[in-house]
Amino acid sequence: MQTAIVVAAIIGALVSLAIYIGLSVTFVVLALRKSRVEDQPAVDGAAKVKPIAFVNPAEFVEAIGKLVEALAKAGPALWALIGSMLFLLIAAFAAGLFPG
């Protein structure tokens, strides 16, 4: 039974990872096609990112809320990646890799 759980979790993780890779490649291809059609220069997102220094817990809670909202709007590629990581974690627990 324990071996079946591990095998099922690993198969689920591999399927989720394959879906993530497929969706990511599709997104990149579509983005490249769109940028070629529009002939717009690429926007450097790293220049817009500013480091956040949390001064009080209220700002931290607000930032966590924004993160949760962003994850709620995330596409299927991110959810496939999260699913594959969850399956791998379940497989690791079932295989007894974590003591206790």
C-alpha positions as CSV (number, residue, x, y, z in Angstrom):
1,M,0.0,0.0,0.0
2,Q,2.8,2.4,0.9
3,T,4.5,1.7,-2.4
4,A,1.3,2.4,-4.3
5,I,0.9,5.8,-2.6
6,V,4.5,6.7,-3.5
7,V,4.1,5.7,-7.1
8,A,0.7,7.5,-7.5
9,A,2.2,10.7,-5.9
10,I,5.2,10.6,-8.2
11,I,3.1,10.0,-11.3
12,G,0.8,12.9,-10.3
13,A,3.8,15.1,-9.7
14,L,5.3,14.2,-13.1
15,V,1.9,14.9,-14.9
16,S,1.6,18.2,-13.1
17,L,5.1,19.2,-14.0
18,A,4.5,18.3,-17.6
19,I,1.4,20.4,-17.7
20,Y,3.4,23.3,-16.1
21,I,6.2,23.0,-18.7
22,G,3.6,22.8,-21.5
23,L,1.7,25.8,-20.4
24,S,4.9,27.8,-19.8
25,V,6.3,27.0,-23.2
26,T,2.9,27.9,-24.8
27,F,2.9,31.2,-22.9
28,V,6.4,32.1,-24.0
29,V,5.6,31.3,-27.7
30,L,2.5,33.3,-27.6
31,A,4.2,36.2,-25.9
32,L,7.0,36.2,-28.5
33,R,4.5,36.2,-31.4
34,K,2.6,39.1,-29.8
35,S,5.8,41.1,-29.4
36,R,6.8,40.5,-33.0
37,V,3.5,41.6,-34.3
38,E,3.3,44.7,-32.2
39,D,7.1,45.6,-32.7
40,Q,7.2,47.1,-29.2
41,P,10.4,47.0,-27.2
42,A,10.5,44.6,-24.2
43,V,9.7,46.2,-20.9
44,D,12.3,45.6,-18.2
45,G,10.3,44.6,-15.1
46,A,13.4,44.4,-12.9
47,A,13.8,48.2,-13.1
48,K,10.3,48.6,-11.6
49,V,10.8,46.3,-8.6
50,K,11.7,48.0,-5.4
51,P,12.8,46.2,-2.2
52,I,10.2,46.2,0.5
53,A,11.3,46.9,4.1
54,F,8.6,45.9,6.6
55,V,8.4,48.3,9.4
56,N,5.3,47.0,11.2
57,P,3.1,43.9,11.2
58,A,0.3,45.8,9.5
59,E,2.3,46.3,6.4
60,F,3.4,42.7,6.4
61,V,-0.3,41.5,6.7
62,E,-1.2,43.9,3.8
63,A,1.6,42.5,1.7
64,I,0.5,38.9,2.4
65,G,-3.0,39.9,1.4
66,K,-1.7,41.2,-2.0
67,L,0.2,38.0,-2.5
68,V,-2.9,35.9,-1.8
69,E,-4.9,38.0,-4.3
70,A,-2.2,37.6,-6.9
71,L,-2.1,33.8,-6.3
72,A,-5.9,33.7,-6.7
73,K,-5.6,35.3,-10.1
74,A,-2.7,33.1,-11.1
75,G,-3.0,31.0,-14.2
76,P,-3.0,27.3,-14.6
77,A,0.7,27.1,-15.0
78,L,1.4,28.2,-11.5
79,W,-1.3,25.9,-10.1
80,A,0.2,23.0,-12.0
81,L,3.6,23.8,-10.5
82,I,2.2,24.0,-7.0
83,G,0.4,20.7,-7.6
84,S,3.5,18.9,-8.6
85,M,5.4,20.2,-5.6
86,L,2.5,19.0,-3.4
87,F,2.5,15.6,-4.9
88,L,6.3,15.3,-4.4
89,L,5.9,16.3,-0.8
90,I,3.2,13.7,-0.3
91,A,5.4,11.1,-1.9
92,A,8.3,12.1,0.3
93,F,6.2,11.7,3.4
94,A,4.8,8.4,2.2
95,A,8.3,7.1,1.5
96,G,9.4,8.0,5.0
97,L,12.0,10.6,4.0
98,F,10.9,12.8,6.9
99,P,11.4,11.2,10.3
100,G,8.8,11.4,13.0
